[in-house]
Amino acid sequence: MQDLIYWLQSLEKMASTIYSEAAACLAEDRKLANFLEQLAEDEQLHFDMLGSALSACTVLDTFPESAISIDRGSRIRVEQPLLEARAMIRTGVFSRSEMLTCITQAELSEWNRIFLYVLGTCGKHFKEFQKVSAQIQDHEIRIKNFLASLPGGESHLARLQELPAIWRRRILVVEDNNELRDIFCYILGLDGEAIPAANGRIALDLASEQHFDAIISDIDMPEMNGLDFFRQALMADPDLQGRLVFITGGIDEDAAIFAHKNNIPILRKPFGLGELRETVQKAANQPPPKRRPGN
């Protein structure tokens, strides 16, 4: 499994460099250049996150066994579109359509399926791989949205729609009122998978084992309140910063100051279910904190 992950890392690094160079070559097409720069940042982030996941597994000295290896044919099929893009950049002779074709071909190759296999297998055991899955899913959505905005982008987009989802958005719902917890899970489940927790202690156990794109939490709860839950969850996983939403019927001054300091939105009961859904979607769409290589 380690060899597969190292190879995937090398692809992410190669793609990041190629997209960055392509953006510089296509600087006059600002929309495309901005898109390519974003893809380059995405690929670098994936590279760094895979490194972090590898480090976490190495510390535990535990890797799932891989049932597949990369043969020469698969390696060529996956790397060829990226190598073609790099060759076009070096000659300086290529069009926007040719670059988009290379991106589409790369995404449609075994690269996606191998990632799906590795992240799915390792994600069952290691939370860090779940985070990579969520970020790569956001990357695919970004590509699809860009193609949908282009005149004539339908042909590329139609092929990308065939890709299987790498990650399904996951929301943790922390609420001690059974009826409220049920309806919150139903509404937020329209946008992904909503996981219920009756108090902060249960939620902390879940958050330590699984990656959540966003968390909504009541403040006043038995066992462990929302403030204590958030403090401990953030200490264990700094990536949760900006991804929490407080829900409450009333809030004291200390809690309000804490929420403001940590940039946590507060929904005061009663609030609309549409407002809840919109607020949680915004939290889930927060970009991850910048990572230094190796962190």
C-alpha positions in Angstrom: 0.0 0.0 0.0 2.9 2.4 0.7 4.2 2.0 -2.8 0.8 3.0 -4.2 0.6 6.0 -2.0 4.1 7.2 -2.9 3.1 6.8 -6.6 -0.1 8.8 -6.1 2.0 11.5 -4.3 4.4 11.7 -7.3 1.3 12.2 -9.6 0.0 15.0 -7.4 3.4 16.8 -7.5 3.7 16.4 -11.2 0.1 17.7 -11.8 0.7 20.7 -9.5 3.8 21.7 -11.4 2.2 21.3 -14.8 -1.0 23.2 -13.9 1.1 26.0 -12.4 3.3 26.3 -15.6 0.2 26.1 -17.8 -1.4 29.0 -15.9 1.7 31.1 -16.6 1.6 30.2 -20.3 -2.1 31.1 -20.5 -2.0 34.2 -18.4 -3.8 36.3 -21.0 -6.9 34.0 -20.5 -7.4 35.1 -16.9 -10.4 32.9 -16.2 -8.5 29.7 -17.3 -5.3 30.8 -15.7 -7.1 31.4 -12.3 -8.7 27.9 -12.6 -5.3 26.3 -13.4 -3.7 28.1 -10.5 -6.4 26.8 -8.2 -5.9 23.2 -9.5 -2.2 23.6 -8.9 -2.9 24.6 -5.3 -5.3 21.6 -5.0 -2.7 19.1 -6.2 -0.1 20.5 -3.8 -2.5 20.3 -1.0 -3.3 16.6 -1.9 0.5 15.9 -2.0 0.9 17.5 1.5 -2.1 15.7 2.9 -1.0 12.3 1.6 2.4 13.0 3.3 0.6 13.7 6.6 -1.5 10.6 6.2 1.6 8.5 5.5 3.3 9.9 8.5 0.3 9.0 10.7 0.4 5.5 9.4 4.2 5.2 9.8 4.0 6.2 13.4 1.5 3.5 14.1 3.5 1.1 11.9 0.3 -0.2 10.4 -0.7 -0.3 6.7 -3.6 -2.3 5.1 -2.3 -4.8 2.6 -2.9 -3.8 -1.0 -4.6 -6.3 -3.3 -3.3 -4.5 -6.4 -0.1 -3.1 -7.8 0.6 -0.6 -10.6 1.7 -2.4 -13.8 3.4 -0.6 -16.7 0.2 -0.3 -18.7 -1.7 1.5 -15.9 1.3 3.7 -15.2 1.4 4.8 -18.8 -2.3 5.4 -19.1 -2.4 7.6 -16.0 0.8 9.5 -16.6 0.4 10.0 -20.4 -2.1 13.0 -20.3 0.1 14.8 -17.8 3.2 14.1 -19.8 1.5 15.4 -23.0 0.5 18.6 -21.2 4.0 19.1 -20.0 5.4 18.6 -23.6 2.9 21.2 -24.9 3.9 23.7 -22.3 7.6 23.3 -23.1 7.0 23.9 -26.8 4.6 26.8 -26.0 2.2 25.6 -28.6 -1.2 24.5 -27.2 -4.7 25.8 -26.9 -7.2 26.1 -24.1 -9.1 23.1 -25.5 -6.0 21.0 -25.6 -5.2 21.7 -22.0 -8.8 21.0 -20.9 -8.6 17.7 -22.8 -5.5 16.7 -20.9 -7.1 17.5 -17.6 -10.2 15.5 -18.5 -8.2 12.5 -19.7 -6.1 12.5 -16.5 -9.2 12.6 -14.3 -10.9 9.8 -16.3 -7.9 7.5 -16.1 -7.2 4.8 -13.5 -5.8 7.7 -11.4 -9.3 8.3 -10.0 -10.2 4.6 -9.4 -6.8 3.9 -7.8 -7.3 6.9 -5.5 -10.8 5.6 -4.7 -9.4 2.2 -3.8 -6.5 3.5 -1.7 -8.5 6.1 0.2 -11.4 3.8 0.7 -9.2 1.0 2.1 -7.0 3.2 4.2 -9.9 5.5 5.3 -11.5 2.6 7.2 -8.5 2.7 9.5 -7.1 6.2 9.4 -9.0 9.5 9.7 -6.2 11.4 7.8 -7.1 9.5 4.6 -10.8 10.5 5.0 -9.6 14.2 4.9 -7.8 13.5 1.7 -10.9 12.0 0.2 -13.0 15.0 1.1 -10.5 17.4 -0.5 -10.2 15.4 -3.7 -14.0 15.3 -4.0 -14.0 19.2 -3.7 -11.3 19.3 -6.4 -13.5 17.2 -8.8 -16.5 19.5 -8.1 -14.3 22.5 -8.9 -13.3 21.1 -12.3 -17.0 20.2 -13.1 -18.2 23.6 -12.1 -15.6 25.3 -14.3 -16.4 23.2 -17.3 -20.1 23.8 -16.8 -19.4 27.6 -17.0 -17.6 27.4 -20.4 -19.2 27.6 -23.8 -18.6 24.2 -25.4 -17.5 22.7 -22.1 -20.4 20.2 -22.2 -18.4 17.5 -23.9 -15.7 17.5 -21.3 -18.2 17.7 -18.5 -20.4 14.8 -19.8 -17.4 12.5 -19.5 -16.4 13.7 -16.0 -20.0 13.0 -14.8 -19.1 9.3 -15.2 -16.6 9.5 -12.3 -17.6 7.7 -9.1 -17.7 9.9 -6.0 -14.6 9.6 -3.8 -16.2 11.1 -0.8 -19.8 11.8 0.4 -20.0 14.9 2.6 -20.3 14.0 6.3 -22.0 16.3 8.9 -21.9 15.6 12.7 -25.1 16.7 14.5 -24.6 17.2 18.2 -28.0 17.8 20.0 -29.4 16.3 23.1 -33.1 16.8 22.1 -34.1 13.7 20.3 -36.8 15.3 18.1 -34.5 18.2 17.1 -31.6 15.9 16.4 -33.8 13.8 14.1 -35.0 16.7 12.0 -31.6 18.3 11.8 -30.2 15.0 10.5 -33.0 14.7 8.0 -32.4 18.3 6.6 -28.6 18.1 6.6 -28.8 14.5 5.2 -30.1 16.0 2.0 -26.6 17.2 1.2 -24.6 14.2 2.4 -24.5 11.9 5.4 -25.6 13.3 8.8 -24.3 11.5 11.9 -26.2 12.0 15.2 -24.6 12.5 18.7 -26.7 13.1 21.8 -23.9 15.0 23.7 -20.4 16.4 23.4 -18.7 13.3 24.8 -20.2 11.0 22.2 -19.4 13.6 19.5 -15.8 13.8 20.7 -15.4 10.1 20.3 -16.9 10.2 16.8 -14.8 13.2 15.7 -11.6 11.5 16.9 -12.3 8.5 14.6 -13.9 10.1 11.6 -13.5 13.2 9.4 -16.5 15.5 9.3 -16.8 18.3 6.8 -18.9 20.4 9.3 -20.2 20.0 12.8 -23.3 21.6 14.3 -23.5 21.5 18.1 -25.9 22.7 20.7 -24.2 24.6 23.5 -26.1 23.5 26.6 -26.0 19.7 26.8 -25.5 17.0 29.5 -22.2 15.0 29.8 -20.2 17.6 27.9 -21.4 20.9 26.6 -20.7 22.4 23.2 -17.9 24.7 24.4 -15.9 21.9 26.1 -16.6 19.6 23.1 -15.3 22.2 20.7 -12.2 23.0 22.8 -11.2 19.3 23.0 -12.1 18.5 19.4 -10.1 21.5 18.0 -7.1 20.5 20.2 -7.2 17.0 18.7 -7.8 18.2 15.1 -7.0 21.8 14.2 -8.5 21.2 10.7 -11.9 21.6 12.4 -11.3 25.4 12.7 -14.1 27.2 10.8 -16.2 24.1 10.4 -18.3 24.3 13.5 -21.7 25.9 13.9 -23.3 26.5 17.3 -27.1 26.2 17.8 -28.7 27.5 21.0 -31.8 28.9 22.6 -29.8 31.4 24.7 -26.1 32.2 25.1 -24.2 33.9 27.9 -21.5 36.5 27.5 -18.6 34.0 27.9 -20.0 31.7 25.2 -20.6 34.6 22.8 -17.0 35.8 23.3 -15.7 32.3 22.7 -17.7 31.9 19.5 -16.6 35.3 18.2 -13.0 34.6 19.0 -13.1 31.2 17.2 -15.2 32.5 14.2 -18.1 30.1 15.0 -21.5 31.2 13.6 -24.4 30.9 16.1 -27.9 30.0 15.1 -30.4 31.1 17.8 -33.5 29.1 18.2 -36.0 29.4 16.6 -34.2 29.4 13.2 -35.3 28.4 9.7 -34.3 25.0 8.4 -33.1 26.6 5.2 -30.9 28.9 7.3 -29.5 25.9 9.0 -28.7 24.1 5.8 -27.1 27.2 4.2 -25.0 27.9 7.3 -23.7 24.3 7.5 -23.0 24.2 3.7 -20.9 27.4 4.1 -19.0 25.9 7.0 -18.4 22.6 5.1 -17.0 24.6 2.1 -14.4 26.3 4.2 -10.9 25.7 2.7 -8.6 23.7 4.9 -5.9 25.5 6.8 -2.6 26.1 4.9 -0.2 23.3 5.5 3.6 23.3 5.5 5.1 20.4 3.6 5.4 17.4 6.0 2.8 18.8 8.4 
